[in-house]
Amino acid sequence: MLNRKLTLAVSAALLCAPLAQAQTWTVVAAESGSIVNANLPGASRSITDYLYGDTGNDQFSFRVTAPTASIGYWANRAGVLTQYAATGSNGVLGPGRSGAESAHQFLNLYGSGGAGAGGQRSFIARAGDPAVPAGISYGAWRWDTNRNVEIARTFVSDALGPGLPGWIFPNASDFADLRSMDGGKALLDTSVTNSTSGATSRLIVKHVPGLGNQPCVRAGATEAALAPGLTPGDSFQTPWGMGNLSVSTTGRVYANLNASGSRGGIWEICNGAPRALAADDDDGPLGPDFGVDTAQFINDFYPAFPAQGGHIYFFASFRDTPNVTSRLGLFWNNDAGSGNKPLAMNEATGFHGPNWESTTWKNFTTNTLSVGGRYAAFYACVDTPDNGDPCGYWRVQPGQRPELVALQLSVPGPFGPEAGRTWRSFGASAVLPNGDLLLEAATDPNNETDLWLLEPGKAPRRILRVGQPITFQTTGGPVTANVSSFDLSNGGAAYARGIDSWVGADGSVAVVATLSGYGEVLLRSRPSDRIFKDGFN
């Protein structure tokens, strides 16, 4: 039986809920040439690699792959779609080299690092003079909203090199992944080669305009500036990738990495020497802090999600005492020396349980974690006394118990989408800094997939659905067409980690959809109307 207190709470919320209103969506980019987009050429085009900036603020970008005249990277700048990189050009769309290299042009464009807080972009490319193949190299660039500025180049040890004496970037298209940061800075996860011995390694580099490339972590390095610092002479171990790195809105960088001695943990990097915040085999300040002196993390850490006030949230496995079965928990570190405190722990009841009478957590789905402001949200299943083991979404913040938001049941009931309907499955999700939760979900009957907004104290409401009419401007005047499909990347949105996807920290979203008769478009909206962050409505 469901907890009666849960039923009464949701019933009161529904009684107080206002009538739902249709959400307004704007077409901001489209493949059809008949749809008017400021500054996109009139011919139909092929568009890929849509990204929406982690801060929101209309910072959407994409790559045009046809027609030839439009091929390259495009971004929104002050409400106008602006091309900022193209192959075959040595002008403003080119690599921006000077002197003897002024004729160089982009020959290939590769992965984009998305948008920084101020609208700058970063990307990987291959550049040089087509007539001089020996001088062609790969590199990384940032677009400062006016021109392209080179920040890294393969095969050189000067200011464009990795900033580590004796090491260079290898000349390959996959030499680096990158992520844009605030103020034109960029984070690079790179391969490096020792120019003397030919040895290879992995390096994390932070680029700072005016200061160049600054090494943060190197695999195998034992010098303090690049090493874990858990024990004397230790070193970071591969593999890792950009998925292990998180960047806060204030430019702080966090990494979940492995170290020698079969150690693992979470570090703040690129701000002096690496600084451990959590590590396994430690029952002191780097371990879990929930009142059990012998509790330790084991080597199973998930990426850190930066939160308000310099905090980070992360999933990790731990043991209460040695040689007992490990458990999974969601922890937070407030960067004030008070340790890693739990928000939710597997098998827990009480304060860190699911806040459901006589019920414990059964499992957490770690890739559904999203963080906004001081809030975290995740998908989990629970063990109930009647063995029903339902699953759903919870929201939590430090100092408070987890709060159930959406519950999957076989029959309509509390914490469902609306009267007469049930949650069938969930796709993408994002918690916003004001506590609102966005859920892409299929509901029954009829297995309908919609994008929902769940606001505290209000009934869930659809903000985007298949069949929804969208009005937009065409060359022949305003037209209305229905959404025939849309899709978002499953799992929790990682905008808090500095990763561009479909939702920004300001609550705005950008969704790739198909409109009947008009093909693929990018829709933009801001569904949350609560203007104050952190829940003050």
Residue, then its C-alpha position, 0 to 999 in steps of 0.5 A: m500500500l502507498n503511504r497515505k501521507l504521500t497520497l494526501a500531499v499530492s492530492a493537495a498539490l493538485l487541488c491548488a494547481p493552476l490551469a495548464q497553458a500551452q507552452t510557446w516555442t520558437v523556431v530558431a534554426a531549420e533545414s527547410g529553406s522556406i522557413v525564415n532564419a536570420n542570416l541562414p542562406g535561403a537554400s535548404r540545408s543539412i544541419t547536425d551537431y546541435l548544441y545548447g550552451d550550459t548557461g542557456n542564454d540563447q547560446f545555441s550552435f550547430r554545424v551545416t554540412a550542405p550546401t557547400a557555401s554554408i558548410g561550417y560551424w554556426a552560432n547565435r550571436a545577438g539574435v543573428l545566426t552567424q557562421y564562425a568557421a568554414t573550410g577553404s577560407n583564410g579570412v574571418l572564417g579561417p584559422g586566423r594565422s598571420g605572417a608567413e601563415s596568413a594564407h592558411q585555411f581550414l581543411n577539415l573541421y572536427g568536434s566542437g567544444g560548445a559554448g563558454a559563458g560569454g558566448q565564445r566557442s571552441f573546436i578542433a580543426r586541421a589547417g594549413d596551406p593546401a599547396v604545402p602538405a608538409g606544413i599542415s597540422y591539427g589544432a584547437w581554436r576558440w571563436d571570440t565572437n569576432r574571429n578565430v584564435e588558435i590555442a593549440r597546435t600539433f607538432v610544436s613546443d612553443a606557446l601553442g604546445p602543451g606547456l610541458p617542456g619536452w612534450i608535444f601534441p601528436n599530429a592526429s585529428d583525435f589529439a584532443d577533446l575540448r570544452s569551452m569555459d568562461g572568459g575564453k578559457a578552454l579545457l583540453d583532454t589530450s594525447v602528448t608525445n615526448s619529443t626525445s624518447g617518443a614515449t606517449s602519455r595523457l595530459i589535461v590542459k587548461h588554456v587561459p588567454g594571455l597565459g597559454n596552455q597550463p598542464c593540470v594532470r599527466a598520466g604517470a607523472t610523479e611531480a606534485a604539480l601533476a600528481p594525485g598527492l595521496t601518497p609520496g610518489d603516486s601518479f594518475q593512471t589512464p584511462w580517462g576521458m572528457g567524460n571524467l571532467s566537470v567544469s563549474t560556472t565559476g571555472r573550477v575543474y573537477a575530475n574523477l580519476n584513478a591513481s597508482g596503488s589501485r586508488g581512486g577519487i575526485w580531485e579539483i584540478c587546474n587550480g594549482a596542484p591536484r587537490a583530493l576531495a574524496a578518495d577510497d581507502d580513507d576513513g578520514p576527511l576524504g572518506p564518507d561522513f555519516g557517523v560511522d568511523t570505519a566507513q570508506f569509499i571503494n574505487d567506484f566514483y562517478p563524475a562530480f556535478p558542481a553545485q551552488g556555493g562551490h559544492i559538488y555532488f557525486f555518486a560513489s560506492f562505499r563500505d561501512t566496515p571492511n569486508v562487508t558488501s558495498r553500497l552506493g550513495l549520493f554524496w555532497n562535498n561543501d569544500a569547507g573541510s567537513g567531509n563528504k556527507p550523504l544525500a541518499m544511501n542505498e538500503a537506507t531508511g531515515f533521513h537518507g532514505p526515500n522519505w517513504e514509510s517502511t521503505t528503503w532504496k533498492n538501486f540508483t540509476t547513476n546516469t540520471l543524476s542532474v544538478g541545478g543550484r543546490y538541487a539534485a534529481f535522480y531516478a531510483c527504485v525502492d523496496t516497499p513492504d508489499n514488495g511492489d518495488p516501484c521506481g521514480y524520480w526524487r529531488v534532494q538538497p543538502g539538509q533536507r530529506p529526498e522528495l518524491v516527484a514522479l512515481q511509476l505505477s501500473v495504475p493511475g495514482p499519486f505522483g503520476p502525470e495527470a488523472g487517468r495516466t501513468w508514467r511508462s518510461f523516462g528519457a531525458s531529465a534536468v533539474l533546474p536551479n529553482g527546483d523545477l524538474l524537466l522530464e521527457a517521458a512516455t505515458d499510458p494509455n497509448n504510450e505517448t511521449d512528451l516533455w513535462l515540467l514538474e514544479p513544486g506544489k503544482a500538477p505536472r504539465r506538458i510543455l512539448r508533445v507530438g501533434q503540438p502546433i508550432t507557428f513560425q515565419t516562412t517566406g510566404g508568411p506565418v504558418t502553423a505546423n504540428v510536431s511529428s517527432f522530437d528526441l532528447s539524449n537519455g539520462g540526466a542533463a549535465y549542464a552543471r558540469g559545463i556540458d552543452s546539450w539541450v537545457g541551460a542553467d537559466g531554465s531555457v531549452a532547445v529541442v531538435a524536432t520534426l515539423s510536419g511538411y517542414g522537416e527538422v527544426l531547432l525549437r527554443s523555449r523557457p518553460s519555467d516561469r519562476i524567476f527566482k532561483d533556489g525555490f523562492n517562488 
